[in-house]
Amino acid sequence: MADDDQSSGWQLTESDPGVFSELLRLLGTPLVMDELYTLDFAALASDPLYSISPISALVFLFKWTADREAGDIGEGASRGPRTGGVYDPDFAGFYAKQVVQNACATLAIVNALGNIPDLPVGKELGDVFSFGVGMDPLSLGEVLTSSADLRRIHNSLSPPAALSLDGLNLPKGEAEDAYHFVVYVPIGDTLYELDGLKRYAVNHGKIGQVWVEQALGVIQSRIELYPAGSVEFNLQAIRPDALPILSSSLPPHITVAEAQELRHEEETKRRRWEFENALRRHNHLGLAIGLLQTLAKVSVTTSASGNTGESPASLWETTVNDAREKMKVRLEKRREMLAMAGKGQPIPGDMDLDS
């Protein structure tokens, strides 16, 4: 889970595929993250990218509430969480518990990476994996969150704190909603859920023909525990980077034209991620102050020149209203894209949030 507590040294990160793909790159893996907009396996499998870049793990973000997440059901070997599955106290894979706030996204991703066979990783993560061999989940959690290297990589993807309110002893407002990341990953012939807040790793049964289809069903059942119409969820897939595959040779079952289109989409996505990550790392306080100063100067100049066509107050309102209208257009376009994806309809290539 994440909150505003910064005492652990781990800062909040945004749930975004561009952020997590950069995290995977900094951890030395050849993987990326992609956001999934459907739980319909047939629609997912029809995407050429599914066969070119098979999904290695699923990372699920949801709104954590005690009435759904706290407590267990069943007894003995059938004991498990309220959200489904049974506990596996003898789990032999990599599983680290969450011991600090704000680290759950990185923890979930590392829990997935630790269970992907033959995965190349960078020195920082490799050292953690080597040092943690044979440790229990709680000790592994301590090792992970005590790693200065992992904390530095994690925090490098967080927006800089433009203003600090530390030491002001301000009264706390209402508690914000808590969101939490868990990972679903195939280990051997079994589907597991690794949740840093759970008692043990959660066994969701033997895998049938396709583990992703089984995992999507588990996630769908979990979502159905929430009131109808709830939207406090996000699902992302950890998968091999498709660009090197598309650039080296023509994958089977797709045409040259399809490969070129996929490569163009992936390159466009990477450029957008790079730009958005650069914005996240930048401290925009100076820009905001500069804009306000410029707007104030224009307002003063307009008033001093006797041009009463628009007052300073109305100039400000016009600027804000223009920004609101542009944001409404972006939100409406995003809703339309999500609706199309939910129905399994292809999203036109020229339908971009920034167009």
C-alpha positions as CSV (number, residue, x, y, z in Angstrom):
1,M,0.0,0.0,0.0
2,A,1.0,3.6,-0.4
3,D,0.4,6.7,1.7
4,D,2.1,10.0,2.3
5,D,4.6,8.7,4.8
6,Q,8.1,9.5,3.6
7,S,9.9,8.4,6.7
8,S,11.0,5.1,5.2
9,G,12.8,6.9,2.4
10,W,10.7,5.3,-0.3
11,Q,8.7,7.8,-2.3
12,L,5.4,7.4,-4.1
13,T,5.5,6.3,-7.7
14,E,2.8,6.6,-10.3
15,S,1.1,3.5,-11.7
16,D,2.1,3.9,-15.3
17,P,3.6,1.5,-17.8
18,G,6.3,4.0,-18.8
19,V,7.4,4.4,-15.2
20,F,7.5,0.7,-14.6
21,S,9.2,-0.1,-17.9
22,E,12.0,2.3,-17.0
23,L,12.2,0.6,-13.6
24,L,12.6,-2.7,-15.3
25,R,15.3,-1.2,-17.5
26,L,17.2,0.2,-14.6
27,L,17.0,-3.2,-12.9
28,G,18.9,-4.6,-15.9
29,T,16.1,-6.7,-17.3
30,P,15.0,-7.0,-21.0
31,L,11.3,-6.6,-20.0
32,V,8.7,-3.8,-20.3
33,M,5.3,-3.2,-18.8
34,D,2.1,-2.8,-20.9
35,E,-1.3,-1.7,-19.6
36,L,-4.1,-4.1,-20.4
37,Y,-7.6,-2.7,-21.1
38,T,-9.6,-6.0,-21.1
39,L,-10.1,-9.1,-19.1
40,D,-11.3,-11.0,-22.2
41,F,-8.6,-13.5,-23.0
42,A,-9.8,-14.0,-26.5
43,A,-9.5,-10.3,-27.3
44,L,-6.0,-10.3,-25.6
45,A,-4.8,-13.3,-27.5
46,S,-6.0,-11.9,-30.9
47,D,-3.4,-9.1,-30.5
48,P,-0.3,-10.0,-32.5
49,L,1.8,-8.6,-29.7
50,Y,0.6,-11.5,-27.4
51,S,2.3,-14.1,-29.5
52,I,5.5,-12.0,-30.2
53,S,5.9,-10.9,-26.6
54,P,4.3,-13.5,-24.2
55,I,3.2,-12.2,-20.9
56,S,5.5,-13.3,-18.0
57,A,3.5,-11.9,-15.1
58,L,0.5,-9.7,-14.3
59,V,0.6,-6.8,-11.9
60,F,-2.8,-5.8,-10.4
61,L,-3.5,-2.5,-8.7
62,F,-6.6,-2.1,-6.6
63,K,-8.2,-0.1,-3.8
64,W,-7.4,-1.8,-0.5
65,T,-10.2,-2.0,2.0
66,A,-10.0,-4.0,5.3
67,D,-13.5,-5.5,4.8
68,R,-12.3,-7.3,1.7
69,E,-8.6,-7.9,2.3
70,A,-8.3,-8.4,6.1
71,G,-8.9,-11.8,7.6
72,D,-8.9,-15.4,6.3
73,I,-11.5,-18.0,5.5
74,G,-11.3,-21.8,5.7
75,E,-9.2,-24.0,8.0
76,G,-6.1,-26.1,7.7
77,A,-5.0,-26.8,4.1
78,S,-8.0,-24.9,2.7
79,R,-7.2,-21.7,4.6
80,G,-6.8,-18.7,2.4
81,P,-7.6,-15.0,1.9
82,R,-11.1,-13.7,1.4
83,T,-10.2,-12.8,-2.2
84,G,-9.7,-16.4,-3.3
85,G,-7.1,-19.1,-3.4
86,V,-5.4,-21.0,-0.5
87,Y,-2.2,-20.2,1.4
88,D,0.9,-22.1,0.6
89,P,3.2,-21.9,3.7
90,D,5.7,-24.2,1.9
91,F,6.1,-21.9,-1.1
92,A,9.6,-22.5,-2.5
93,G,9.8,-19.6,-4.9
94,F,10.9,-16.0,-4.3
95,Y,8.5,-14.1,-2.1
96,A,9.2,-10.9,-0.1
97,K,6.8,-9.4,2.4
98,Q,6.1,-5.7,2.5
99,V,7.7,-4.0,5.5
100,V,7.5,-0.3,4.6
101,Q,5.0,2.0,2.9
102,N,5.3,3.2,-0.7
103,A,7.4,0.3,-1.8
104,C,4.6,-2.0,-2.8
105,A,4.9,-1.4,-6.6
106,T,8.6,-2.1,-6.8
107,L,8.1,-5.0,-4.3
108,A,5.4,-6.6,-6.5
109,I,7.6,-6.3,-9.6
110,V,10.6,-7.7,-7.9
111,N,8.5,-10.6,-6.6
112,A,7.5,-11.3,-10.2
113,L,11.1,-11.0,-11.5
114,G,12.4,-13.4,-8.8
115,N,10.2,-16.1,-10.2
116,I,10.9,-15.8,-14.0
117,P,13.3,-18.5,-15.0
118,D,16.6,-17.6,-16.5
119,L,15.9,-13.9,-16.4
120,P,19.0,-11.7,-16.8
121,V,19.1,-8.9,-14.2
122,G,21.4,-6.1,-13.3
123,K,24.0,-6.2,-10.5
124,E,21.9,-4.3,-7.9
125,L,19.0,-6.8,-8.2
126,G,21.3,-9.8,-8.7
127,D,23.1,-9.0,-5.4
128,V,19.7,-8.9,-3.6
129,F,18.7,-12.2,-5.1
130,S,22.0,-13.8,-4.2
131,F,22.0,-12.4,-0.7
132,G,18.4,-13.5,0.0
133,V,18.8,-17.1,-0.9
134,G,17.2,-19.3,1.8
135,M,15.6,-16.4,3.7
136,D,12.0,-16.3,4.9
137,P,9.6,-13.8,3.2
138,L,9.8,-11.3,6.1
139,S,13.6,-11.2,6.0
140,L,13.5,-10.9,2.2
141,G,11.3,-7.9,2.6
142,E,13.8,-6.3,5.0
143,V,16.6,-7.0,2.6
144,L,14.8,-5.5,-0.4
145,T,13.6,-2.3,1.4
146,S,17.0,-1.9,3.1
147,S,18.8,-1.9,-0.3
148,A,20.0,1.7,-1.0
149,D,20.5,0.8,-4.6
150,L,16.9,-0.4,-5.1
151,R,15.6,2.6,-3.1
152,R,17.6,5.0,-5.3
153,I,16.3,3.4,-8.5
154,H,12.7,3.4,-7.2
155,N,12.9,7.1,-6.1
156,S,14.5,8.2,-9.4
157,L,11.1,7.6,-11.0
158,S,9.2,9.7,-8.4
159,P,8.3,13.3,-9.0
160,P,10.5,15.7,-7.0
161,A,9.1,17.3,-3.9
162,A,8.6,20.9,-4.9
163,L,7.6,22.0,-1.5
164,S,8.3,20.4,1.9
165,L,5.8,20.7,4.8
166,D,7.9,18.8,7.2
167,G,8.2,20.3,10.6
168,L,5.1,22.5,10.3
169,N,3.0,20.2,12.4
170,L,0.0,20.7,10.2
171,P,-3.1,18.8,11.2
172,K,-3.7,15.7,9.1
173,G,-6.8,15.8,6.8
174,E,-9.0,12.9,6.0
175,A,-7.1,9.7,5.2
176,E,-6.7,9.1,1.5
177,D,-7.7,5.9,-0.2
178,A,-5.1,3.2,0.0
179,Y,-4.0,1.4,-3.2
180,H,-2.0,-1.8,-3.3
181,F,-0.1,-3.9,-5.9
182,V,-0.1,-7.6,-6.2
183,V,1.4,-9.9,-8.8
184,Y,0.1,-13.1,-10.5
185,V,2.8,-15.3,-11.9
186,P,3.0,-18.9,-13.1
187,I,5.5,-21.0,-11.1
188,G,5.9,-24.5,-12.4
189,D,2.4,-25.8,-13.1
190,T,0.7,-23.6,-10.5
191,L,-0.7,-20.1,-10.6
192,Y,0.4,-18.0,-7.6
193,E,-0.6,-14.6,-6.3
194,L,2.2,-12.8,-4.4
195,D,0.9,-10.1,-2.1
196,G,3.4,-8.5,0.3
197,L,0.7,-8.0,2.8
198,K,-0.7,-11.5,2.9
199,R,0.3,-14.2,5.4
200,Y,1.8,-16.5,2.7
201,A,1.9,-16.8,-1.1
202,V,-1.5,-17.7,-2.4
203,N,-2.0,-20.8,-4.6
204,H,-4.7,-20.4,-7.2
205,G,-4.6,-23.9,-8.5
206,K,-2.9,-26.0,-11.2
207,I,-2.6,-24.2,-14.5
208,G,-4.8,-25.4,-17.4
209,Q,-3.9,-24.7,-20.9
210,V,-3.0,-21.0,-20.6
211,W,-2.0,-19.4,-17.3
212,V,-3.0,-15.9,-18.4
213,E,-6.6,-16.9,-19.1
214,Q,-6.8,-18.5,-15.6
215,A,-5.2,-15.4,-14.0
216,L,-7.7,-13.1,-15.7
217,G,-10.5,-15.2,-14.3
218,V,-9.1,-14.9,-10.8
219,I,-8.8,-11.1,-11.2
220,Q,-12.4,-10.9,-12.6
221,S,-13.7,-12.7,-9.6
222,R,-11.8,-10.4,-7.3
223,I,-13.2,-7.3,-9.0
224,E,-16.7,-8.7,-8.6
225,L,-16.2,-8.4,-4.8
226,Y,-16.5,-4.6,-5.3
227,P,-19.7,-2.7,-6.0
228,A,-20.9,-2.7,-9.6
229,G,-19.3,0.1,-11.6
230,S,-16.2,0.3,-9.4
231,V,-13.2,1.5,-11.4
232,E,-10.4,1.6,-8.8
233,F,-8.3,-1.0,-10.7
234,N,-5.3,-1.2,-13.0
235,L,-3.8,-4.2,-14.7
236,Q,-0.4,-4.3,-16.3
237,A,1.6,-7.1,-18.0
238,I,5.3,-7.8,-17.6
239,R,6.6,-9.1,-20.9
240,P,9.7,-9.2,-23.1
241,D,10.5,-6.0,-25.0
242,A,9.0,-6.5,-28.4
243,L,11.2,-4.0,-30.2
244,P,14.4,-6.1,-30.4
245,I,12.3,-9.0,-31.6
246,L,10.6,-7.0,-34.3
247,S,13.9,-5.4,-35.4
248,S,15.9,-8.6,-35.7
249,S,13.7,-10.9,-37.7
250,L,10.2,-11.3,-38.9
251,P,8.2,-13.2,-36.2
252,P,6.1,-16.1,-37.4
253,H,2.4,-15.7,-38.1
254,I,2.5,-12.0,-39.0
255,T,3.1,-10.2,-42.3
256,V,5.8,-7.7,-43.1
257,A,3.2,-4.9,-43.0
258,E,1.9,-6.0,-39.5
259,A,5.5,-6.2,-38.2
260,Q,6.2,-2.7,-39.5
261,E,3.0,-1.3,-37.9
262,L,3.8,-3.0,-34.6
263,R,7.4,-1.6,-34.6
264,H,6.1,1.9,-35.3
265,E,3.6,1.6,-32.5
266,E,6.2,0.3,-30.1
267,E,8.7,3.1,-31.1
268,T,6.0,5.7,-30.7
269,K,5.2,4.3,-27.2
270,R,8.8,4.4,-26.2
271,R,9.1,8.1,-27.2
272,R,6.0,9.0,-25.3
273,W,7.3,7.1,-22.2
274,E,10.7,8.9,-22.4
275,F,9.0,12.3,-22.7
276,E,6.5,11.7,-19.9
277,N,9.3,10.3,-17.6
278,A,11.3,13.4,-18.2
279,L,8.3,15.5,-17.2
280,R,7.9,13.5,-14.0
281,R,11.5,14.0,-13.0
282,H,11.4,17.7,-13.5
283,N,10.6,20.2,-10.8
284,H,7.8,22.3,-12.3
285,L,7.6,24.8,-9.4
286,G,9.8,27.4,-11.2
287,L,7.7,27.0,-14.4
288,A,4.4,27.5,-12.5
289,I,5.8,30.6,-10.7
290,G,7.1,32.0,-14.0
291,L,3.7,31.5,-15.7
292,L,1.9,33.3,-12.9
293,Q,4.4,36.2,-13.0
294,T,4.0,36.5,-16.7
295,L,0.2,36.4,-16.4
296,A,0.3,39.0,-13.7
297,K,2.5,41.3,-15.8
298,V,0.2,41.0,-18.8
299,S,-2.8,41.8,-16.5
300,V,-1.0,44.9,-15.1
301,T,0.1,46.0,-18.6
302,T,-3.4,45.6,-19.9
303,S,-4.9,47.6,-17.1
304,A,-2.2,50.4,-17.2
305,S,-2.7,50.8,-21.0
306,G,-6.3,51.5,-20.5
307,N,-7.4,48.5,-22.5
308,T,-10.4,47.5,-20.5
309,G,-11.4,44.9,-23.0
310,E,-10.5,42.2,-20.5
311,S,-9.9,42.6,-16.7
312,P,-7.1,40.8,-15.0
313,A,-9.6,38.5,-13.3
314,S,-11.3,37.6,-16.6
315,L,-7.9,37.0,-18.3
316,W,-7.2,34.5,-15.6
317,E,-10.6,32.9,-16.0
318,T,-10.1,32.6,-19.7
319,T,-6.8,30.9,-19.3
320,V,-8.2,28.4,-16.8
321,N,-11.3,27.7,-18.8
322,D,-9.2,27.0,-21.9
323,A,-7.2,24.5,-20.0
324,R,-10.3,22.9,-18.6
325,E,-11.8,22.4,-22.1
326,K,-8.7,20.8,-23.4
327,M,-8.6,18.4,-20.5
328,K,-12.3,17.5,-21.0
329,V,-11.5,16.6,-24.6
330,R,-8.6,14.4,-23.5
331,L,-10.7,12.7,-20.8
332,E,-13.5,12.0,-23.3
333,K,-11.1,10.6,-25.8
334,R,-9.6,8.3,-23.1
335,R,-13.0,7.1,-22.1
336,E,-13.8,6.3,-25.7
337,M,-10.5,4.4,-26.1
338,L,-11.2,2.4,-22.9
339,A,-14.7,1.6,-24.1
340,M,-13.5,0.4,-27.4
341,A,-10.8,-1.8,-25.7
342,G,-13.4,-3.2,-23.3
343,K,-15.5,-4.3,-26.3
344,G,-12.5,-5.9,-28.0
345,Q,-12.5,-3.3,-30.8
346,P,-9.2,-2.2,-32.2
347,I,-8.1,1.4,-31.4
348,P,-7.4,3.4,-34.6
349,G,-3.7,4.3,-35.0
350,D,-4.6,8.0,-35.4
351,M,-6.6,8.0,-32.2
352,D,-4.0,9.5,-29.8
353,L,-4.5,11.4,-26.6
354,D,-2.2,14.2,-27.8
355,S,-3.7,14.5,-31.3
